[in-house]
Amino acid sequence: MDTRMQSSDRRNLSLLLIALLALALSENVIADETLKVCAEANNLPFSNDKGEGFENKIAELLAKDLKRSVIYTWQRQGEGFIRKTLGTGACDVVIGVPAQLEGVRTTKPYYRSVYAIVTRKADHLALRSYDDPAWRNLKIGLHTVGSDGANSPPAHALGLHDLGNQVVGYTMWGADGESAPQGDIVKAVADGSIDVAIVWGPFAGYFAKPFGKRLVIRPAPLEPALPYQAFAWDIAAAVRRDDVALQLKLDDSLKRQSVKIKHILKNYDIPVVKLGPVAVKPQALQPEQ
């Protein structure tokens, strides 16, 4: 009797182990079939929860290339975005970050954009330097960045030239439920509320497009006195620092799909400039120990 009970227990234990192994394998298969992306649900032209942004399109393209499906976790952009997304394991990848962003592992950059000036064509404003006296008579729109005191490179340049009194601030994120607040600053140029906007290039290109030739987009002037304020950025995808395997897969996919990605950027009127030499981050050389 004791022998039969022990044999039965062993058989039940074996069946349990087999079931657990099958479940684990099933979960791994499911994980391998998805690309978990963290993004902002209301951040056009980059992304929204309707899949209308160009980063949505790139995510879908990469997932298809890797024979996976996209699953989104939505997180409001702003301070702590990476910590709350990749940092918590809520997702596997963020499609667009500065290529030199610390604390993550980034792919090779797949495009480079610049800060841009948006003006009305009828005003014939060149504004090739912050020394131009024309700035003194203009209302200048800038996106407010956040509560941490950080300012954009154009804000630093305008401050250096004592143009702070000319600045009109526009929120980057808007209130909950507000549709595409990032474009309000460009609309303000079109309707005459302000004379010029200096914004990150993708915002300029995408939100100026509906106004056709009424608006002019030019690269924002560099400021030689602020050599460490970057007016152009290489953009890459980001994964967790220890996820070397996914980084390498994404690098290969980005290369294979580079022509289609260029078409996506063009369709969204994203201003791009030529990528320079790739600077390798120290943490990208080897996995975290």
N, C-alpha and C positions, 0 to 999 in steps of 0.2 A: 504493500500500500504506500509506504513512504517512498519507495523507488518510483512508483507510478506518478506520485505527486511531484517529485523532483523533476522527472522527465517532462511532465506537463508544464511545469514552471519554466523549464529551459526552453521548451518549444514556444511558449507565449512570449518569453523575453526575446527570442530570435525574431518572431513575427513583429514585435514592437520595434526592434532595431531596424528591420527591413522597411517598415512603414515610415519611420523617422528619416531614414536615408532617402527614400523615395520623395518625401516631402521636401527635404533639403535640395535634392536635385531639381525638383519641380520649381522651387523658388529661384534657384540659380538660372534656370531656363527663362523664367519670366523676367528676371532682372536683365538678362542678356538681350531680351527682345524689346527693351524700352530704353529710351534716352530721357532721363529725368532732368528737366530744365527748370531753373528758377528765373523768373522774369517779373517785370512790373505789369500790372493789368491795365494801366492807363498811361502809357508812355510812348505814344507815337512820336516819331516814325519808327521807333525801335520795336515796340511790342504792345499788344493789348490782349485782353481775354477773348477777343473775337479772331485772333490770328492774323490781324491786318498789318502788323509791322514787318519791316524787312528782316529783323532778327527772328521773328516767327518763321518767315520763309526760309531763312538760312538753316534754322533748327530742323525744319521739315526735310530740307534737302540733305542735310548730313545724316539724319536718322534713316531716311530712305536708302542712302548710300551704304549705311552700316547694317541695313536690314533690321531696323528697329522702328518702334513707334514712339512718338513724343508724348510724354506726360508732364504737365506743368504744375509747379507750385508757385502761386502768386505771392509776391512780397513787395510792399511799397518801397520804392527807391528812397535813398537818403542815407543818413549816417547809420552804420551798422548793417547795411544790406548784405555784404559778404558774410559777416559773422552769423547772421540769422538764416542764411541759405546754405552755402557750402559748409560753413562752420558747424552747423547743426546736423548735417547729413540730409537735409530736406530735399536736396537735389544733387545731381552729379556734375552739372555744367551750367555756367552762365555764358551766354553766347557772345557778349561784347563787353570787354573791359580793357583798360590801358594795358599794353603788353608788358610794362614794367611794374604792374601792380604787385605789391608785396603781400606775403601771407598766403598766396595761392600758387598753383602750377599753371602756367599759361602755355598755350599752343604758339606756334609761329604766327606772327601777325598776318592778317588776311586783307586789311586795308588801312589806309592812313588818311585822316581828315584834318581840317584846320578850323580855327575860329574864323568867322566870316562877318563882313559888314553888309547889312541890308539897307538900301536907300531907295528912294523913289527916282525913277529914271528922269522924270521931269525936272528934278532939282539939280541935276548935273553935278553931283558931289563926287569928287575924286578921293579925298581923305587918305592920302598915301603915307601920312606921318601924323603922329600925335602933336607935332609942333605946328600943324596947320592952324592958322587963326580962325578958320571957319568953324572949328569945334565950339568956340565960345558962344556961338549963336544958335546952337542946336540942342534939342532935347534928345538925350542918348539913352536908349533902353538897354538894360542888362538884366539877365536872369539872376535873382538872388539864389545863393547856393545852399545855405542851411544855417542851423543854429550854432554851429561850432566855430563861427568866426572866419571861416575860409572864404577867400575871394577868388574869382576867376582871374586868369592872366590879363584879360582886357581891363578888369577893374583896377588891378595894380598899375597898369600902364596909364589909365586915366587919372588915377590918384597922384601918380608921379608928376603929371603935367597940370595938377591943380584944376582938374575938370570935374571933381566930385559933385559940385553944385548943379552940373548939367545932367546928372544921372537920374533916370526914372527906373525904379526896380519893378520887376515882374516875377511872380512866383514861378518856380520850376514845376511844382507838383500840383498845386491847386487843391481845392476842397474835394472831399469824397463825393463822387457822383458827377463832378465837373468833367465835361468831355474835352480832351486834348488841350489842357490849359497851357501846355508848352508852346503852342502856336499863337497865343494872345499877343506876344511881343512883336511878332511879324505882322499880324493883322493891324496892330497899332501904327506901324509905319505906313501901311497901305491906306488907312483911314485918316492919317494926318495927326493922330494923337501925339506921336513922337516923330522925330526927323530921321533917326538912324537907330538900328539895333545891332549890337555886337553879340553874336550867339555862336554856339558850337555848330559847325558846318552842317551836320545832318538836319538840325532844326531849321536852319536857314533855307536849305535846298527844298526840303519837303513842304514846309508851310508857305514858302513864297510861290511855289508852282501854280496854285490856283489863280494867282494874280497876273500870270503871264509876264508880258514885257513891261508892265507897270513898275515892277521892282527890279533892282539890280543887285547882284551878289558878287562881292569881291573878297579875296582873302584879307583878313584884318592885318594891319601893319604890325610888324615886329617892333619890339622896343629894345634897342641895343643896350640901354642902361639896366635892363632886367634879363640878363642872359639865361637865368635859371627858371624863368617863367615860360613854359612851353606853350606855343600857339598852335602846334601840330602834334598829333598823337598817333602812334601805331596802335591798332585795335586787334585784339586776339580773343580767343575763348579761354575761360578759366575752369579748372577742375581742382579738386582737393590736392593738397601738396603731396600726398602719398599715392595718388592715383596715376602712376606713370603709364599704366597700360591704356587707360582711356585717353590720356594726352597724346600718346603715339598714334592711336587709332584716329583721333580727330585730326592730327597733323596730316596723316595720309589722306583722309577724306577731304580736308580743305584743299589739298593739292589737286586731287582728282576732280573736284567740283569748282575749281577756281574760275573757270570761264562762266559758269552759271551764276556764281556769286557776283561776279562783275556785272552781269546783266541785271541781277536783282538790285544792286546798288544804283545802277543807272536808271532803272525804272522808278526808283524812289527819289531821283534827283539828288543823291548824296554826293557832295563835293569830295573828290578824292585827289590825292597827290601821290607821286611815286614813292613807294616804300624804299627806305634806306637800308643800309646794312643792319642785320639783325643783331641786337645786343643780347647776349646770353645772361640771364639772371643766375646768380650763384646757386640758388635753391633748385634750379632746373637741371643741374648737372647730375644729381643723383637723388635717389629717394630719401625721404626723411628716415633717420635711424630711430 
